[in-house]
């Protein structure tokens, strides 16, 4: 890893963020914003993040239930550890933890777990984009009825994917070859019927709606402590673009630099000064990392006896 240019690029991003924050706003001023948030309210936000962790585990359990032998606790531990490595390791290298852990604990082959994880990641991307679009639909110069029709259309769009996916798999089976057999094997763990597909979509949307609501509210609080208040829908966009930064080919250590850049990019269209946006983004990122350490440690401790 030390020989990888991406590793060194992630360290440069981290160092650049540390310098930029100090030179543009000052770390002491940035961290002072935490004094404006009530500790009870902050604890409630952490509690909601715990609910988000459990929803994420439910989604994976529902999706992989045929492999998990009814062991929800063990799968919860796996998903939490996967999320921990994914948040901390650069360049999305933490994604490899899930196939490795599923192979170790449930003997699930990589050729099944890796494509299924990619499928769920694409569902995550869809959820982020559709929730951002729904939060901004009121800004469109169209009637409320058309806004609702647009919302329903966005929510129904993924259902088009399932018949297309099944047709592709059917075609592969009808035209056997060395490559078609390998592709069909990679598609083995994907949902084949509408109900599992809809359940996966439901868990994804609910989980991201909860997580983005917490992030958007905290971002709003951090912004209001150093600038004019920002409407919730607009802070929601900033939280969304911060999460979307994870799909970039280069990410800093624990997302440092790229996560903040994503949030600032989402706030700039609303007239938020880039230095103010950077300060709020850093504080939100500190919350994400802090809650990750706290909840991972808590859940790992509670599930330590799971063999």
Buried (B, 14 or more C-beta within 10 A) or exposed (E): EEEEEBBEBBBEBBBEBBEBBEEBBEEEEBBBBBEEBEEEEBEEBBEBBBBBBBBBBBBBBBBBBEBBEEBBBBBBBBBBBBBBBBBBBBBBBBBBBBBBBBBEBBEBBEBBBBBBBEBBBEBBBBBBEBBBBBBBBEEEEEEEEEBEEBBEEBEEEBEEBBEEBBEEBEEBEEEEEEEBEEBBBBBEBBBEEEEBBBBBBEBBBBBBBBBBBBBBBBBBBBBBBBBEEBEEBBBBBBBBBBBBBBBBEBBBBBBBBBBBBBBBBBBBEBEBEBBBBBBBBBBBBBBBBEBBEEBBEBBBEEBEEBE
